[in-house]
Amino acid sequence: MTINEAAIDRKNNLNIIRLIASLMVLYMHSFAVSVGSQTEDVFYTLTNHKDLAGGIAVYIFFIISGFLICRSFDRSKSVVKYAKARFLRIWPLLFVVVMVLAFILGPVISEYTFYQYFHYGDLRGFLLNLVFISSDTNLPGVFPYHYIHSINGSLWTLMYEVIWYIIVAITAFLWKKRRAVVVAMYAVLTALYLCINAGLFTNVPVLTTGYVLNMSKLGMFFTMGMAYYLYSDKIKLSFKAFVVAFVGLVLGILFCNFIFTFSIFGPYIIFYIAFQKRFIATWYDKIGDMSYGIYIMSFPIQQTLVECLGEPTYGYNTLSMNPYFNMVLTLIIVLPLSFITWHFIEQPCLKLKNK
């Protein structure tokens, strides 16, 4: 059975894979905000000290997005309908979260007075996250004694996600005619990432910025997801191939660049788990897709818990708390909150895309 054949109906594990990925981000951030160290992250050990749970989760998000966004544009009747669907999926909850953080939580917990917060503090960079042209996630006087000062460190990826939404539309006239174009895009992005990672562009400052590095790195995974959609009629789901991909990933972890290795073997592993028909998490689809809510709401909850329950580190003013306690409390808060936002914000907005 090919991926194309398996993906005809809606019975798959893509939603629960994204849920797991969002929980991986929460898991990683628990160490970052609570103790300022992520060496306890089990994925740091599993990847031979090459990556963390949150990094892997973001790669998974971009692989799945590449597949679904490419399919969305391919099936859309117009660019306007495509843009409307993408806007309704990502923006409404983002707007609510950004507004609550900037105008309610921020001024309440800031060390500045309300007057200082709004008159001398700079909210512009944070609010520009709403139009995806900023990765500023700090607010005036908020969390100055934390290991990480950001109020929502998860927002930075959304800008790159939206950029790839646009690239999909702009390059459609190419990949619709010749699907090999996407493979070429992946090859170029991979070469760029590996060259930057190897330090070959130290004399070209514009190519060594974090923006270019992130665009190339995340683009590798997004274009690979696109390729899996465009070649879905050729790619067969095979347990033997799954084992080969898993072994390749393990060997790559031991001997190669992890990000490059995961971009090669990770997508097959993800799509095999997503589209095999033996174990489908239909129960989760009935609950609703809470992954996006968990992703963009967990971090401010985790930081607020540190602010309220954290204790100064010995000899320093920096607040810390048990990361596992932080994790459990965050889950208790964010899971029902994400359930509510899915059913009362995200899902109702998505129903508007065909109107």
C-alpha positions in Angstrom: 0.0 0.0 0.0 1.3 3.4 -0.9 1.0 6.6 1.2 -1.4 8.0 -1.4 -3.7 5.0 -0.9 -3.4 5.1 2.9 -4.1 8.8 3.0 -7.4 8.6 1.1 -9.5 8.7 4.3 -9.0 10.6 7.5 -8.0 7.6 9.5 -4.4 8.3 10.4 -2.2 9.2 13.4 -1.0 12.6 12.2 -2.9 14.4 14.9 -1.6 12.3 17.8 1.9 12.5 16.4 1.6 16.3 16.6 0.2 16.0 20.1 3.2 14.0 21.1 5.5 16.5 19.5 3.9 19.4 21.4 4.3 17.5 24.6 8.0 17.0 23.7 8.4 20.8 23.5 6.7 21.2 26.9 9.0 18.5 28.3 12.2 20.3 27.0 11.1 23.7 28.2 10.5 22.4 31.7 14.2 22.0 32.1 15.1 25.3 30.3 12.8 27.5 32.4 13.2 25.6 35.7 16.9 24.9 36.1 18.5 26.6 33.0 20.0 23.3 31.9 18.7 20.8 29.4 21.2 18.0 29.9 18.6 16.0 31.8 16.5 15.9 28.6 16.4 12.1 27.7 16.5 13.0 24.0 19.8 14.7 24.6 21.2 11.3 25.6 19.3 9.4 22.9 20.7 11.7 20.1 24.3 11.3 21.4 24.2 14.9 22.8 23.2 16.3 19.4 19.7 17.6 19.9 16.8 18.0 22.4 13.2 16.9 22.6 11.9 20.3 21.5 14.2 20.5 18.4 13.1 17.0 17.2 9.5 18.0 17.8 9.8 21.1 15.7 11.3 19.0 12.9 8.3 16.7 13.1 6.0 19.6 12.9 7.7 20.9 9.8 7.7 17.5 8.1 4.0 17.0 8.7 3.3 20.6 7.7 5.2 20.2 4.5 3.0 17.2 3.6 -0.3 18.8 4.6 0.3 22.3 3.3 1.4 21.0 0.0 -1.7 18.9 -0.2 -3.8 21.8 0.9 -2.6 24.0 -1.9 -2.8 21.2 -4.4 -6.5 20.7 -3.6 -7.4 24.4 -3.1 -9.6 25.9 -5.8 -7.8 29.2 -5.5 -4.9 31.0 -3.7 -7.4 33.0 -1.8 -9.1 29.9 -0.4 -5.7 28.4 0.5 -4.6 31.6 2.3 -7.9 31.8 4.1 -7.6 28.2 5.3 -4.1 28.8 6.5 -5.0 32.1 8.3 -7.9 30.5 10.1 -5.8 27.6 11.3 -2.9 29.6 12.8 -4.0 33.1 13.6 -7.1 33.2 15.8 -5.6 31.4 18.7 -2.3 33.2 18.3 -4.2 36.5 18.5 -5.9 35.5 21.7 -2.6 34.3 23.3 -0.6 37.3 22.3 -3.3 39.7 23.5 -3.7 38.0 26.8 0.1 37.9 27.4 0.7 41.5 26.3 -2.2 43.2 27.9 -3.2 41.0 30.9 -0.5 38.7 32.1 2.4 40.9 31.2 1.4 44.1 33.1 0.2 42.0 36.1 3.5 40.2 36.6 5.9 42.8 35.3 8.3 44.4 37.8 7.3 47.7 36.2 4.2 49.7 37.3 1.2 49.7 34.8 2.2 53.2 33.7 5.8 52.2 33.1 4.8 49.0 31.4 2.7 50.8 28.8 4.5 54.1 28.5 8.1 53.2 28.6 8.1 49.5 27.8 8.4 48.4 24.2 5.5 46.1 23.2 6.0 46.5 19.4 8.4 43.6 18.8 6.2 41.2 20.7 3.0 42.3 19.0 4.6 42.0 15.6 4.4 38.2 16.2 0.8 38.7 15.0 2.0 39.5 11.5 4.9 37.0 11.6 7.7 39.5 11.1 9.2 39.3 14.5 10.7 36.7 16.8 10.8 39.0 19.8 9.2 37.0 22.7 10.0 39.3 25.6 7.8 41.8 27.4 8.9 44.8 29.5 10.0 43.9 33.0 8.6 40.4 32.7 10.6 37.5 34.2 13.9 39.4 34.8 15.0 36.9 37.4 14.4 33.8 35.3 16.9 31.7 33.4 15.0 32.6 30.3 13.4 36.1 30.1 11.0 35.2 27.2 7.3 35.0 28.0 6.6 32.7 25.1 9.7 31.0 23.6 7.6 28.8 21.3 6.4 31.6 19.0 9.7 31.9 17.1 8.9 29.0 14.7 5.6 30.4 13.5 7.3 33.0 11.4 9.2 30.3 9.5 6.0 28.2 9.2 4.2 31.1 7.5 7.1 31.8 5.2 6.9 28.3 4.0 3.2 28.6 3.5 4.0 31.5 1.1 6.8 29.6 -0.6 4.5 26.7 -1.3 2.1 29.1 -3.1 4.8 31.0 -5.0 6.6 27.8 -6.3 3.4 25.9 -7.1 3.8 26.6 -10.8 7.1 24.7 -10.6 6.3 21.7 -8.4 3.0 21.1 -10.0 4.6 20.6 -13.3 7.8 18.8 -12.1 7.7 17.4 -8.6 11.4 16.8 -8.7 11.7 20.6 -8.1 10.9 19.9 -4.4 13.8 17.4 -4.2 16.1 20.0 -5.7 14.9 22.5 -3.1 15.6 20.1 -0.4 19.1 19.4 -1.8 19.9 23.2 -2.0 18.7 23.8 1.6 20.6 20.8 2.9 23.8 22.0 1.2 23.3 25.5 2.6 22.7 24.2 6.1 25.7 21.8 6.1 28.0 24.5 4.8 26.9 27.0 7.5 27.2 24.2 10.1 30.7 23.5 8.9 31.7 27.1 9.1 32.4 27.5 5.4 30.6 30.9 5.1 32.3 32.8 7.9 33.4 35.5 5.5 29.8 35.9 4.2 28.0 37.4 7.3 24.6 37.4 5.6 24.8 33.6 5.3 25.7 33.0 8.9 22.8 34.7 10.6 20.3 32.7 12.7 17.6 33.6 10.2 19.3 31.9 7.3 20.3 28.9 9.4 16.8 28.4 10.6 15.3 28.9 7.1 17.6 26.2 5.7 17.3 23.8 8.6 13.5 24.0 9.0 13.2 24.1 5.2 14.9 20.8 4.9 12.1 19.2 6.9 9.3 21.1 5.2 10.5 20.3 1.7 10.9 16.7 2.6 7.3 16.6 3.8 6.3 18.2 0.5 8.2 15.5 -1.4 6.4 12.8 0.5 3.1 14.2 -0.6 4.2 14.7 -4.2 5.6 11.2 -4.4 2.9 9.6 -2.2 1.8 7.5 -5.1 5.3 5.9 -5.3 6.3 5.6 -1.7 5.1 2.2 -0.2 4.4 1.6 3.4 6.6 -1.3 4.4 7.6 -2.5 7.9 11.0 -3.7 6.4 11.6 -0.1 5.1 10.5 1.3 8.5 13.2 -0.9 10.2 15.8 0.2 7.6 14.9 3.8 8.3 15.1 3.3 12.0 18.5 1.6 11.8 19.7 4.3 9.5 18.6 6.9 12.0 20.5 5.1 14.8 23.6 4.9 12.7 23.3 8.5 11.7 23.0 9.5 15.4 26.2 7.7 16.1 28.3 8.8 13.2 26.7 11.7 11.3 25.1 15.1 11.6 21.8 14.4 13.4 19.7 17.0 11.7 20.7 15.8 8.2 20.2 12.2 9.3 16.8 12.9 10.7 15.7 14.8 7.6 16.6 11.6 5.6 15.2 8.8 7.8 12.8 10.7 10.1 10.0 11.4 7.5 9.6 7.8 6.6 9.4 6.7 10.2 6.8 9.5 10.9 4.6 8.7 7.9 4.8 5.0 8.4 3.5 5.4 11.9 0.9 8.0 10.7 -0.6 6.0 7.8 -0.3 2.3 8.8 -3.8 1.0 9.5 -3.2 -1.4 12.4 -3.1 1.1 15.2 -5.1 4.3 14.6 -5.7 6.6 17.5 -9.3 7.4 16.6 -10.1 8.2 20.3 -7.9 11.3 20.1 -9.6 12.6 16.9 -12.8 12.5 18.9 -11.3 14.7 21.6 -10.0 17.3 19.2 -6.6 18.5 18.0 -5.0 20.1 21.0 -1.4 20.2 19.7 -1.3 23.8 18.6 -2.9 25.0 21.8 -0.4 23.1 23.9 2.5 24.4 21.8 1.7 28.1 22.1 0.3 28.1 25.6 2.6 25.9 27.6 5.6 28.1 27.8 4.0 31.2 29.4 2.3 28.8 31.9 5.7 27.2 32.7 7.3 30.6 33.2 4.4 31.8 35.4 4.7 28.7 37.6 8.4 29.5 38.1 7.5 33.1 38.9 4.9 32.0 41.5 6.5 28.8 43.0 10.2 29.2 42.2 12.9 29.9 44.7 16.1 31.9 44.3 19.1 29.8 43.3 21.7 29.7 46.1 23.9 32.7 45.8 21.9 34.2 42.9 18.6 35.9 42.4 17.6 33.6 39.5 14.4 31.6 40.3 14.3 27.8 39.9 12.0 24.9 40.6 11.8 21.2 40.2 11.4 20.7 36.4 9.2 17.6 36.8 6.9 19.4 39.2 6.8 22.3 36.7 5.9 19.8 33.9 3.1 18.1 35.8 1.5 21.4 36.9 1.7 22.7 33.4 0.0 19.6 32.0 -2.8 19.9 34.6 -3.4 23.5 33.4 -2.7 23.4 29.6 -4.5 20.2 28.7 -8.0 21.3 29.7 -7.2 24.9 28.4 -6.2 23.5 25.0 -9.3 21.4 24.9 -11.4 24.5 25.5 -9.6 26.7 23.0 -9.9 23.9 20.3 -13.6 23.6 20.7 -14.4 27.3 21.2 -11.8 29.1 19.2 -9.9 26.9 16.7 -12.6 24.6 15.5 -15.3 27.3 15.1 -12.8 29.4 13.1 -11.8 26.5 10.9 -15.5 26.0 10.0 -15.4 29.4 8.4 -12.9 28.5 5.7 -15.5 27.2 3.3 -17.9 30.1 3.7 
